[in-house]
Amino acid sequence: MKRTCLCVAAVLLSAACFAQPPGARFYVAPNGDDSASGANPIADAAPQDGPLATLDGARAAMRRLIETKGLPAGGVEVLLRGGTYPVETAVRFEAADAGRDDAPVVYRAVPGEAVILSGGRTVGGFAPVSDPDALARLSPDAAPHVLQADLRAAGIAEFGTASDGTLQVYFRGQAMTLSRWPDEGFVKIAGLVEKDGHQIHGIPGSLTGKFHYEEDRPAGWVGEKDAWLHGYWFWDWSDQRQKIAAILPDTKAIELTPPYHSYGYRVGQWYYAFNLLCELDRPGEWFVDREKGLLFFWPPETPGEGDVMVSKTDAAAVFADASHVTLRGLVFEGFRGTVVSVSGGEGVRVSGCTFRNGSGGAVSVQGGAGHTVAGCDIHGVGRNGISLSGGDRATLVPAGHTAENNHIWDYGRWSRMYQTAVSIDGVGNRVLRNLIHDAPHMAVGFGGNDHLIEGNEIHRVCLESNDAGAIYAGRNWTMRGNVIRGNHLHDIQGFENRGCVGVYLDDMFAAADIVGNLFVRVTAAAFIGGGRDCAIENNVFVDCVPAVHVDARALGWAHYHADEWIAEAKEKGTISGIAYTKPPYSERYPELPRILDEDPKAPHGIRIARNICSGGKWDRIEEKALPGIVFENNLLEGDPGFVDAANGDYRLRQDSPALALGITPFDPGKVGLYASEDRPAAP
């Protein structure tokens, strides 16, 4: 009876999963064997034909099939049964593992079964602290609650450094906190020890990493052998972790270990201390003694078997010149570096996967063509979400990479600045209909040409910086043809609500069109920082202060960037290495070849037309920028005719005065996540 049920289950599994069966199929299961054929989902009476045990075992079996019989019509499908698969080293996919456009190779979870590829290792054997050095450092209030475990006994021998953040601790799927003070937020530099005359843009500081603190707490850190500070030492957007060299309680001073921060230090900037055993003083905090290999942890609750995981393996999968291979419906957790990396090849697809609880980034694409990350959930990662780079800037040949329909939040947990949910570089890549929120810095960063950023919902980003943009690019005259269209940005107001930027075209960036977006409660919603040939058209601004910013910084403090580009153009005939007066640039961007003839430092060619501004403040425009701007048909006063602004419905009624000005209504149905094959149900 048992044998019959298992056979029926196998038949149902095969039939239910695929309406159009592939040419070949392999099965993988946690209780499988890589010496088996993988032909059946269960071993049953023929264990030699039972499931394989690992993703790499399946890849090897698939390659043997292709080498001996060729890639079958319909491609190859590898089905992974539910369970956890520990990953010791990354699986490497190469050209020999490739499918074709009409015959892909797909590695996927059995629908309805949770498949976890784990780079972490569970840690057990917790006991009350017995290490005498630790007992001497822990506070009497904390010591009874803290447990210790031997990481080497759990198979973890590489601990990284306290500052690199590669080793992280998770409890029942939640990231725990490396011991720190204060427990939340920051304290501020009270004074500078060495006033050496250093200043930037007239703002005084010091190049020497010695400063005074106000609180009494640091006096208790004397004797900690690996204490660090994480601070925003001069600018809001430039953080750095630095080791403490000395604490001088008599003068309330801290000395940092050189090299010092490149921008220096100034009074009022914020920092916190971390990796101090004496500050392990609340549930959820942990500390590792790297010399002894001991983990000290105050668990939120009594830990059971498998409750505590520590990151261990660097990566899960590396694609090197592989094409038409798909990873679908898999969960990746506990990795220290970038989980999936793609270079070269074409048509690699990462779809419907979850990336969580990792120290690095989720997916990186470098080169190749037509790679896609779609329908994935990415959260709790230490660095970035998705990075797409490809296309040839010299020839303007696009790569066609796409990040679409992904939900990305709580990223940049360790590396706080310049870690994006999605970044694109090169030529012709797309960021479409993603939901991005809750992060310390940017949502989308871009550089290059002819990119499309469309239909994304972005909110609660730039939470730990002020001079920052939710969508950001900067410092180039040749990166043109970019379109930022139909996005919904809301509730983006910077660190301590002191203001940041929605779409930030920084330091003379040219050119991008900001078209048809909805901005709600965003400071400096559409920002042109001295750039040229940009458009702000058909946007809706609600309670933004200001809605539009344009300055002429290259005519003032930022002239040195433009001076370098002008000198290069006169000497070499290039700007930023691009032959800007020759095809394809002269044909694709006809305004570019004459840039030196048109007062290049001035922000010329800017069009601000058919926008709605309701509440807040309309503009903040430098007087020297005005001659280069054309304003047309903007609705700035009166009732714009929203359907239900009080409840966040900013569609336009039929009687809206905006329609007579040629303004196209914003369509919320084209924004954010949607149900698809990669994402069966949108949140």
TIDRENGU-213555 format. One line per field, with one value per residue (C-alpha): z, x, y. Coordinates in nm, 4 decimals. Each point is the difference from the previous one (the first is absolute). Example, Ala and Ser with C-alpha at 12.3 -4.5 7.8 and 13.67 -1.06 7.14 Angstrom:
zz: (0.7800,-0.0660) .
xx: (1.2300,0.1370) .
yy: (-0.4500,0.3440) .
***
This chain:
zz: (0.0000,0.0881,-0.3297,-0.1962,0.1742,-0.0679,-0.3686,-0.0320,0.1732,-0.2463,-0.2977,0.1382,0.0697,-0.3580,-0.1536,0.2195,-0.0298,-0.3732,-0.2670,-0.2705,0.1174,-0.0750,-0.1995,0.3147,0.3718,0.3078,0.3645,0.3082,0.3631,0.3379,0.0489,-0.3511,-0.1269,-0.2618,-0.1276,-0.0993,-0.3406,0.1282,-0.2260,0.2768,0.2866,0.2490,0.0265,0.0736,-0.1279,-0.2439,0.2022,-0.2923,-0.1825,0.2997,0.0511,0.0071,0.3192,-0.1018,-0.2529,-0.1199,-0.0385,-0.2197,-0.2056,-0.0562,-0.1047,-0.2340,-0.1580,-0.0547,-0.1794,-0.2297,-0.0719,-0.0839,-0.1632,-0.0667,0.1387,-0.0488,-0.1584,0.2748,0.2102,0.3377,0.3305,0.3437,0.2770,0.3592,0.2722,0.3164,0.2712,0.0911,-0.2116,0.1654,-0.2515,0.0641,-0.3264,-0.2797,-0.2913,-0.3209,-0.3235,-0.3228,-0.3735,0.0106,0.2355,-0.2273,-0.1551,-0.2998,-0.0298,-0.1151,0.2323,0.3352,0.2951,0.3087,0.3638,0.2056,0.3202,-0.0214,0.0145,0.3541,0.1584,0.1779,-0.1276,0.2032,-0.1213,0.3150,0.0304,0.3755,0.2651,0.3059,0.3296,0.3063,0.3249,0.1726,0.3688,0.2678,-0.0369,0.1561,-0.1734,0.2753,-0.2277,-0.1186,0.3512,0.0961,-0.2844,0.0098,0.2218,0.3084,-0.1275,-0.3395,0.0962,0.1226,-0.3342,-0.2374,-0.1437,-0.1717,-0.2814,-0.1839,-0.3642,-0.1102,0.1284,-0.2351,-0.2955,-0.0091,0.0077,-0.2061,0.2006,-0.2225,0.1784,0.2238,-0.2623,-0.3135,0.1232,-0.1737,0.3115,0.1099,0.2502,-0.0583,0.2459,-0.1386,-0.3292,0.1444,-0.0089,0.3405,0.1010,0.0499,0.3474,-0.0153,0.1837,-0.0113,-0.0606,-0.2553,-0.1934,0.0441,0.2232,-0.1314,-0.0035,0.2790,-0.0971,-0.1945,0.1683,-0.2798,-0.1766,-0.3004,-0.2193,-0.2211,-0.1736,-0.2996,-0.1726,0.3001,0.2513,0.2728,0.1155,0.0698,-0.2017,0.3196,0.1453,0.3564,0.1515,0.3241,0.1144,0.2368,0.1698,0.2753,-0.1640,-0.2014,0.3221,0.0415,-0.3310,0.1164,-0.0218,-0.2904,-0.2460,-0.3277,0.0403,-0.3024,-0.0884,-0.2974,-0.0907,-0.2523,0.0778,-0.2239,-0.2630,0.0425,-0.2972,0.0874,0.2857,0.1139,0.2702,0.1902,0.2777,0.3348,0.0818,0.3440,0.2399,0.2328,0.2721,0.1729,-0.3034,-0.1387,-0.3271,-0.2476,-0.2335,-0.3141,-0.1757,-0.3249,-0.2863,0.0901,-0.1951,-0.3280,0.0518,0.3637,0.3073,0.1204,0.3055,0.0038,-0.2293,0.1238,0.0873,0.2163,0.1519,-0.0819,0.0614,0.3723,0.2274,0.2893,-0.2045,-0.0549,0.2253,-0.1541,-0.1742,-0.3605,0.0370,-0.0683,-0.0031,-0.1388,0.1636,-0.3186,0.1798,0.1870,-0.2601,0.2566,-0.0696,0.2885,-0.0484,0.2011,-0.1804,-0.0100,0.1173,0.1044,-0.3162,-0.1304,-0.2629,-0.3224,0.1442,-0.0333,-0.3403,-0.0799,-0.3547,-0.1454,-0.3807,-0.2353,-0.2977,-0.1349,-0.3785,-0.2563,-0.3685,-0.2306,-0.3688,0.0633,-0.1998,0.0318,0.3498,0.2550,0.3793,0.1145,0.3341,0.2183,0.3397,0.0661,0.3524,0.2174,-0.2677,0.0665,-0.3466,-0.3175,-0.0190,-0.3788,-0.2475,-0.3770,-0.2532,-0.3774,-0.1707,-0.0696,0.1263,0.3561,0.2109,0.3786,0.0661,0.2945,0.2407,0.3532,0.1218,0.3736,0.3007,-0.1769,0.0567,-0.3612,-0.3039,-0.1797,-0.3768,-0.2072,-0.3812,-0.1886,-0.3786,-0.2261,-0.1340,0.0964,0.3572,0.2257,0.3720,0.0397,0.2703,0.2781,0.3659,0.1363,0.3629,0.2996,-0.2130,0.1130,-0.3230,-0.3243,-0.1712,-0.3784,-0.2081,-0.3798,-0.2165,-0.3723,-0.3445,-0.1864,0.0689,-0.2885,-0.2564,0.1992,-0.0537,0.2784,0.2351,0.0663,0.3610,0.2082,0.3682,0.0107,0.2522,0.2938,0.3609,0.1617,0.3548,0.3064,-0.2088,0.0801,0.3509,0.0391,-0.2802,0.0423,-0.2775,-0.3790,0.0323,-0.2295,-0.0401,-0.3728,-0.1833,-0.3762,-0.2051,-0.3642,-0.2720,-0.0402,0.3282,0.1772,0.3523,-0.0231,0.2550,0.3109,0.3563,0.1981,0.3557,0.3408,-0.0635,0.1265,-0.3398,-0.3668,-0.1704,-0.3618,-0.1268,-0.3684,-0.2304,-0.3749,-0.2877,-0.1170,0.3219,0.0998,0.3636,-0.0108,0.2197,0.3261,0.3408,0.2359,0.3561,0.3315,-0.1484,0.0728,0.3679,0.1160,-0.2336,-0.1150,-0.3068,-0.1766,-0.2716,-0.0190,-0.3712,-0.0615,-0.2703,-0.0225,-0.1681,-0.3705,-0.3138,-0.2296,0.1907,-0.1927,-0.1130,0.3454,0.0856,0.3515,-0.0644,0.1795,0.3415,0.3356,0.2605,0.3402,0.3587,-0.0720,0.2300,0.1133,0.3278,0.2898,-0.2616,-0.0971,-0.3704,-0.2882,-0.3700,-0.2085,-0.3434,0.0391,-0.3152,0.1804,-0.1052,-0.3590,-0.1004,-0.3514,-0.1089,0.1359,-0.0424,0.3188,-0.1463,0.1310,0.3589,0.3218,0.2915,0.3385,0.3061,-0.1574,0.0681,-0.3124,-0.2073,-0.3445,0.0321,-0.2830,0.1406,-0.2712,-0.2824,-0.3569,-0.2432,0.2654,0.0104,0.2926,-0.1664,0.0892,0.3634,0.3009,0.3109,0.3271,0.3179,-0.1325,0.1264,-0.2612,-0.2915,-0.2444,0.0588,-0.2663,0.0731,-0.1962,0.2132,-0.2837,-0.0240,0.3670,0.2554,-0.2208,-0.2975,0.0389,-0.1302,-0.3140,-0.0398,-0.0195,-0.2655,-0.2084,0.0175,-0.1068,-0.2912,-0.1274,0.0410,-0.1021,-0.1704,0.2649,0.3127,0.2690,-0.2625,-0.2480,-0.3562,0.0411,-0.3416,-0.1995,-0.0672,0.1709,0.2607,-0.2484,-0.1675,0.3083,0.2008,-0.2505,0.2747,0.1407,-0.2721,0.0363,0.3780,0.0098,-0.2218,0.2358,0.3334,0.1128,0.3729,-0.0126,0.0447,-0.3486,-0.1767,0.3018,-0.0538,0.2879,-0.1406,0.0808,0.3664,0.2900,0.3337,0.2912,0.3466,0.1057,-0.2078,-0.3766,-0.0729,0.1211,-0.3026,-0.0026,-0.1899,-0.2204,-0.1162,-0.1204,-0.3526,-0.0889,0.1134,-0.1935,0.2140,-0.1616,0.1123,0.3638,0.2341,0.3187,0.1581,0.0807,0.0288,-0.2406,0.0052,0.1678,0.0450,0.3776,0.1201,0.3671,-0.0514,-0.2337,-0.3329,-0.2303,-0.3198,-0.1825,-0.0149,-0.3382,0.0947,0.0984,-0.1410,-0.0580,-0.2956,-0.1933,0.0392,-0.1683,0.3222,-0.0211,0.3187,0.2187,-0.0185,0.3333,-0.1663,-0.1767,0.3163,0.2315,0.0286,-0.2109,-0.0241,-0.2534,-0.0575,0.2109,0.2701,0.0123,0.2436,0.0404,0.3592) .
xx: (0.0000,0.2843,0.1775,-0.3206,-0.0559,0.3562,-0.0280,-0.3309,0.1565,0.2864,-0.2359,-0.2141,0.3087,0.1209,-0.3412,-0.1050,0.3146,0.0288,-0.2622,0.2694,0.2575,0.3659,0.2089,0.1662,-0.0530,0.2110,-0.1067,0.1892,-0.0939,0.1681,0.0159,0.1265,0.3339,0.2199,0.1020,-0.3620,-0.1434,-0.2536,-0.2674,-0.2609,-0.1110,0.0204,0.2458,-0.2603,0.1123,0.2583,0.2304,0.2400,-0.2729,-0.1037,0.0538,0.3327,0.1145,0.1306,-0.0397,0.3545,-0.0737,-0.2967,0.2126,0.2556,-0.2715,-0.1510,0.3406,0.0598,-0.3327,0.0846,0.3484,-0.1223,-0.3388,-0.0144,-0.2473,-0.3460,-0.2876,-0.1831,0.3137,0.0782,-0.1800,0.1430,-0.2593,0.1124,-0.2151,-0.0691,0.2626,0.3261,0.3114,0.3256,0.2334,0.3726,0.1236,-0.1742,-0.1372,0.1711,-0.2011,0.1971,-0.0628,-0.0161,-0.2988,-0.1979,-0.3398,-0.1471,-0.2719,-0.2426,0.1447,0.0966,0.1601,-0.2121,0.0816,-0.3133,-0.1747,-0.2890,-0.3045,-0.1304,0.3206,0.2509,0.3534,0.2698,0.3584,0.1878,0.3418,-0.0407,0.0560,-0.2089,0.1795,-0.0889,0.1570,-0.0835,0.0800,0.0349,0.3145,0.3003,0.2817,0.1712,0.1007,-0.3578,-0.1389,0.2358,-0.1256,-0.3730,-0.2143,-0.1428,-0.3523,0.0697,0.2216,-0.2791,-0.1820,0.2947,0.0884,0.3173,0.0598,0.3037,-0.0149,0.2774,-0.2024,-0.2770,0.2412,0.0589,0.3702,0.0156,-0.1322,0.0818,0.0648,-0.2264,-0.0108,-0.0775,-0.3323,0.0316,-0.0762,-0.3567,-0.2277,-0.3692,-0.2581,-0.3107,0.0437,0.0627,0.3291,0.1511,0.2110,0.3748,0.0511,-0.0120,-0.0584,-0.2274,-0.2421,-0.1863,0.1035,0.3158,0.1914,0.1841,0.3535,0.0217,0.3289,0.3240,0.3324,0.2182,-0.1319,0.2294,-0.1818,-0.1601,-0.3216,-0.2122,-0.2168,0.0621,-0.1166,0.2654,0.1249,0.3148,0.1921,0.1160,-0.2131,-0.0014,-0.3133,-0.1830,-0.3130,-0.2630,-0.1310,0.1728,-0.0605,0.3265,0.2023,-0.1345,0.1460,0.3607,0.1349,-0.2206,0.2434,-0.1888,-0.2243,-0.1245,-0.2005,-0.2302,-0.0519,-0.1032,0.3114,-0.0295,-0.2742,-0.3384,0.0670,0.3501,0.0105,0.2927,0.0807,0.3191,0.1779,0.0510,0.3673,-0.0403,-0.2589,0.1093,-0.2663,0.1823,-0.0499,-0.3047,0.1817,0.0079,0.2913,-0.0620,0.2442,0.1415,-0.0606,-0.2499,-0.3147,0.0865,-0.2453,0.0963,-0.2169,-0.2257,-0.2010,-0.3594,0.0487,-0.1367,0.1425,-0.0525,0.2319,-0.0152,0.1725,0.0398,-0.0690,-0.0757,-0.2873,-0.1679,-0.2831,-0.3366,-0.1833,0.1051,0.3571,0.3072,0.3788,0.2708,0.3382,0.1953,0.3079,-0.1952,-0.2722,-0.2737,-0.3397,-0.1624,-0.3725,-0.2938,-0.2849,-0.3455,-0.1352,0.1488,0.1626,-0.1061,0.1584,0.0552,-0.1077,0.3401,0.1658,0.3348,0.0969,0.2842,0.0168,0.0776,-0.2287,-0.2594,0.0361,0.2385,-0.0947,0.2988,-0.1006,-0.3015,-0.3140,-0.3732,0.0208,-0.2717,-0.0086,-0.3629,-0.1784,0.3053,0.0796,0.3566,0.1144,0.3091,0.2543,0.2859,0.0525,-0.1995,-0.2307,-0.0401,0.2495,-0.0402,0.2651,-0.0184,-0.2519,-0.3598,-0.3478,0.0834,-0.3121,-0.0383,-0.3725,-0.2326,0.2894,0.0474,0.3287,0.0065,0.2288,0.3302,0.3077,0.0541,-0.2164,-0.2597,0.0661,0.2796,0.0047,0.3097,-0.0077,-0.1856,-0.3459,-0.3628,0.0416,-0.3034,-0.0782,-0.3779,-0.2567,0.2561,-0.0196,0.3232,0.0278,0.2280,0.3158,0.3164,0.0731,-0.1925,-0.2867,0.0457,0.2873,-0.0321,0.2891,0.0309,-0.0071,0.2734,0.0215,0.2374,-0.2438,-0.3244,-0.0901,-0.2500,0.0253,-0.3729,0.0321,-0.3160,-0.0968,-0.3780,-0.2751,0.2372,-0.0767,0.3177,0.0185,0.2235,0.3170,0.3285,-0.0138,0.3797,0.1441,-0.2322,0.0839,-0.0116,-0.1634,-0.3016,-0.3016,0.0781,0.2941,0.0434,0.3017,0.1023,-0.2617,-0.3652,-0.0951,-0.3357,-0.1413,-0.3717,-0.2820,0.1970,-0.1083,0.2909,-0.0065,0.1671,0.3679,0.2708,0.0938,-0.1005,-0.2618,0.1219,0.3379,0.0771,0.2834,0.0306,-0.2386,-0.3511,-0.1235,-0.3662,-0.1150,-0.3764,-0.2971,0.1874,-0.1448,0.2639,-0.0466,0.1844,0.3487,0.2946,-0.0847,0.3588,0.1169,-0.1129,0.2072,-0.1332,-0.2452,-0.2507,0.0866,0.3509,0.2588,0.2802,0.2987,-0.0127,-0.0924,-0.0063,-0.2347,-0.3148,-0.3277,-0.1137,-0.3711,-0.1524,-0.3703,-0.3210,0.1530,-0.1670,0.2361,-0.1396,0.1027,0.3663,0.1328,0.3477,0.1791,-0.1906,-0.2457,0.2483,-0.0556,0.1529,-0.0851,-0.2433,0.1648,0.3517,0.1922,0.3157,0.2980,-0.0846,-0.1420,-0.1455,-0.2369,-0.3153,-0.3721,-0.2093,-0.3434,-0.3420,0.1000,-0.1961,0.1912,-0.1736,0.1740,0.3441,0.2463,0.1720,-0.2034,0.1521,0.3546,0.2268,0.3416,0.1415,-0.0582,-0.1141,-0.2606,-0.2338,-0.3798,-0.2435,-0.3343,-0.3475,0.0789,-0.2298,0.1555,-0.1955,0.1342,0.3561,0.2385,0.1037,-0.1467,0.2696,0.3607,0.2402,0.3365,0.3005,0.2741,0.2519,-0.0057,0.0977,0.1424,-0.0067,0.1797,0.3010,-0.1873,-0.1062,0.3479,0.1440,-0.2513,0.0589,0.3780,-0.0329,-0.2253,0.2461,0.3018,-0.1336,-0.3323,-0.1742,-0.2061,0.0321,0.1672,-0.2886,0.0493,-0.2962,0.0210,-0.0032,-0.2578,-0.1760,-0.0111,-0.0304,-0.2945,-0.1734,0.0364,0.0236,0.0216,0.3205,0.2577,-0.0619,0.0249,0.3265,-0.1526,-0.2932,0.1466,0.0547,-0.0006,-0.3491,-0.3073,-0.1474,-0.2691,-0.2239,-0.3732,-0.2513,-0.3480,-0.3487,0.0625,-0.2462,0.1111,-0.2436,0.1049,0.3596,0.2177,0.0350,0.3609,0.3471,0.1891,0.3291,-0.0258,0.2987,-0.1826,-0.3148,0.1205,0.0407,-0.3486,-0.3266,-0.3169,-0.3299,-0.3547,0.0729,-0.3015,0.1185,-0.3110,-0.3546,-0.1604,0.1685,-0.3058,0.1319,-0.2494,0.0591,0.3187,-0.0928,0.0261,0.2982,-0.1845,0.1738,-0.1695,-0.1651,-0.3743,-0.1553,-0.0423,0.3655,0.1514,0.3213,-0.1528,-0.0430,0.3738,0.0835,0.0966,-0.0338,-0.1519,0.2201,-0.1025,0.0557,-0.0874,0.3366,0.2058,0.1528,-0.0334,-0.2356,-0.0974,0.2030,0.1597,0.2944,-0.2239,-0.3291,-0.1612,0.1007,-0.0029) .
yy: (0.0000,0.2370,-0.0722,0.0691,0.3340,0.1110,-0.0884,0.1832,0.3024,0.0000,-0.0151,0.2810,0.2093,-0.0345,0.0638,0.2884,0.2065,0.0403,0.0468,-0.0277,-0.2544,0.0698,-0.2430,-0.1322,0.0332,-0.0645,-0.0063,0.1134,-0.0694,0.0583,-0.3782,-0.0627,-0.1262,0.1690,-0.3429,-0.0710,0.0823,0.2521,-0.1452,-0.0395,0.2267,-0.2889,-0.2893,-0.2695,-0.3432,0.1365,0.2267,0.0300,0.1937,0.2076,0.3708,0.1761,0.1717,0.3422,0.2761,-0.0623,-0.3700,0.0890,0.2378,-0.2756,-0.2475,0.2545,0.0691,-0.3712,-0.0206,0.2902,-0.1350,-0.3504,0.0562,0.3713,0.2515,-0.1500,0.1872,0.1862,0.0255,-0.1504,0.0497,-0.0702,-0.0278,0.0502,-0.1546,0.1978,0.0204,0.1692,-0.0524,0.1099,0.1680,-0.0317,0.1526,0.1868,-0.2022,0.1143,0.0106,0.0367,-0.0093,-0.3801,0.0268,0.2306,-0.0378,0.1790,0.2587,-0.2721,-0.2641,0.1536,-0.1725,0.0660,-0.0707,0.0467,-0.0882,-0.2419,0.2295,0.0263,-0.1312,0.2261,-0.0551,0.1744,0.0243,0.0919,0.1565,0.0129,-0.2591,-0.0636,0.0378,-0.2017,-0.1005,0.3258,0.0134,0.2678,0.2069,-0.1713,0.1833,0.2032,0.2883,0.0385,-0.0136,0.2807,0.2200,-0.0676,0.2181,-0.1759,0.0650,-0.1579,-0.2945,-0.2331,0.0356,-0.0425,-0.3406,-0.1168,-0.2492,-0.1321,0.1123,-0.2353,-0.2938,0.1149,-0.0045,0.3761,0.0848,0.3198,0.2921,0.2959,0.3273,0.2005,0.2757,-0.2034,-0.1334,-0.3358,-0.2045,0.0615,-0.1745,-0.0830,-0.1293,-0.1702,0.1798,0.3462,0.1909,0.0628,0.3023,0.0073,0.1481,0.3798,0.3250,0.1807,-0.2849,0.2140,0.3074,0.2026,0.2362,0.3047,0.1342,0.2562,0.1620,-0.0431,-0.0704,0.1374,0.3074,-0.0086,0.2520,-0.2625,0.1053,-0.0969,0.2623,0.2219,-0.2622,-0.0439,-0.3365,-0.1985,-0.2564,-0.1701,-0.2781,0.1259,0.1474,0.0629,-0.1788,0.1340,-0.3140,-0.1993,-0.3386,-0.0307,-0.0133,-0.3532,-0.1105,0.0200,-0.3524,-0.1123,-0.1585,0.0537,0.3033,0.1955,0.3080,0.0418,0.3622,0.2602,0.1969,0.3069,-0.0462,-0.1638,-0.2277,-0.1242,-0.2487,-0.2093,-0.2539,0.0774,-0.1836,0.1696,0.0481,0.1546,0.1370,0.2810,0.0353,0.2877,0.2266,-0.1830,-0.0663,-0.2873,-0.0631,-0.2034,-0.2286,0.1471,0.0300,0.2687,0.0795,0.1719,0.2880,0.0475,0.0547,0.2800,0.0910,-0.1213,-0.2980,-0.3302,-0.3399,-0.3081,-0.2601,-0.3693,-0.3335,0.0570,-0.2947,0.2326,0.1469,-0.3373,0.1085,-0.0817,-0.2881,-0.0511,0.1237,-0.2128,0.0116,-0.2303,-0.0514,-0.0666,-0.1297,-0.2670,-0.0607,0.0569,0.1524,0.1865,0.0565,0.1281,-0.1790,0.1581,-0.3368,-0.3313,-0.1392,-0.3384,-0.2203,0.1917,0.3360,0.1710,0.0352,0.1609,0.1002,-0.2076,-0.0553,0.2867,-0.0715,-0.2423,0.0171,0.1479,0.0227,0.0473,0.0213,-0.2198,0.0742,-0.0710,-0.1437,0.0794,-0.0190,0.0076,-0.0089,-0.0618,0.1531,0.1145,0.0851,0.0271,0.0963,0.2376,0.1473,0.0558,-0.2995,-0.0325,0.1479,0.0073,0.0973,-0.0315,-0.2254,0.0905,-0.0729,-0.1052,0.0448,0.0132,-0.0086,-0.0375,-0.0523,0.1291,0.1440,0.0571,0.0166,0.0507,0.2129,0.1075,0.0693,-0.2106,-0.0018,0.1531,0.0069,0.1098,0.0004,-0.2377,0.0750,-0.0410,-0.1206,0.0393,0.0084,-0.0147,-0.0674,-0.0376,0.1006,0.1468,0.1052,-0.0086,0.0224,0.1740,0.1800,0.0508,-0.1728,-0.0259,0.1385,-0.0020,0.1142,-0.0567,0.1520,0.1841,0.3717,0.0597,-0.1426,0.0480,-0.3657,-0.0859,-0.2949,-0.0315,-0.1146,0.0340,0.0152,-0.0317,-0.0653,-0.0492,0.0893,0.1351,0.1346,0.0100,-0.0049,0.1747,-0.1399,0.0070,0.2142,0.2943,0.2459,-0.0468,-0.3394,0.0031,-0.2224,0.0064,0.1544,0.0133,0.0959,-0.0187,0.0334,-0.0924,-0.1650,0.0174,0.0277,-0.0737,-0.0165,-0.0846,0.0766,0.1495,0.1288,0.0307,0.0557,0.2360,0.1420,-0.0147,-0.2128,0.0100,0.1148,0.0309,0.0943,-0.0309,0.0454,-0.0785,-0.1591,-0.0199,0.0277,-0.0427,-0.0893,-0.0451,0.0799,0.1382,0.1201,0.0337,-0.0017,0.2334,-0.0491,0.0561,0.2757,0.3424,0.0924,-0.3086,-0.0991,-0.2816,-0.0224,0.1273,0.0698,0.2526,0.1631,-0.0660,0.1950,-0.3034,-0.2326,0.0858,-0.1467,-0.1100,0.0018,-0.0001,-0.0505,-0.0912,-0.0648,0.0684,0.1457,0.0862,0.0734,0.0642,0.2717,-0.0993,-0.0597,0.1547,0.1327,0.2680,-0.0464,-0.1926,-0.0406,-0.2023,-0.0179,0.1395,0.0962,0.1019,0.2100,0.0913,-0.3351,0.0087,-0.1152,-0.1588,0.0505,-0.0049,-0.0670,-0.1003,-0.0764,0.0482,0.1564,0.0192,0.1455,-0.0018,0.2798,0.1374,-0.2424,0.0677,0.1325,0.1173,0.0822,0.2232,-0.2477,0.0500,-0.1301,-0.1396,-0.0001,0.0146,-0.0646,-0.1221,-0.0766,0.0352,0.1557,-0.0141,0.1631,0.0093,0.2694,0.0890,-0.1895,0.1175,0.1028,0.1281,0.1588,0.1206,-0.1499,-0.0339,0.3801,0.0075,-0.2400,-0.3120,0.1555,-0.2289,-0.3042,0.1836,0.1500,-0.3518,-0.1086,0.3126,-0.0431,-0.3645,0.0958,0.2600,-0.2242,-0.3413,0.0592,-0.2107,0.0616,-0.2659,-0.2162,0.0270,0.1302,0.2313,0.1720,-0.3242,-0.2723,-0.1594,0.2806,0.2851,-0.1738,-0.1372,0.3240,0.2896,0.2624,-0.1527,0.0863,0.3739,0.0071,0.1968,0.2683,0.0650,0.1111,-0.3608,0.0766,0.1488,-0.2223,0.0420,-0.2008,-0.0609,-0.0352,0.0148,-0.0506,-0.1297,-0.0770,0.0194,0.1410,-0.0305,0.1157,0.0340,0.2333,0.0104,0.0889,0.0868,0.1244,0.1844,0.3265,-0.0829,-0.3152,0.1782,0.0938,-0.3677,-0.1115,-0.0056,-0.0037,-0.0966,-0.0897,-0.0836,-0.0094,0.1683,0.1514,-0.0990,-0.3415,-0.2440,-0.2256,-0.3127,-0.2825,-0.0317,0.1672,-0.0499,-0.3750,0.0038,-0.0305,0.2476,-0.0992,0.2910,0.0572,0.0677,0.3672,0.0464,0.3209,-0.1952,-0.1837,0.3254,0.0638,-0.3297,-0.1785,-0.3784,-0.1520,-0.2168,-0.3672,-0.1806,-0.3312,0.0056,0.0365,-0.2555,-0.3754,-0.2091,-0.3663,-0.1981,-0.3380,0.1196,0.1465,-0.1933,0.2436,0.3625,0.1328) .
***
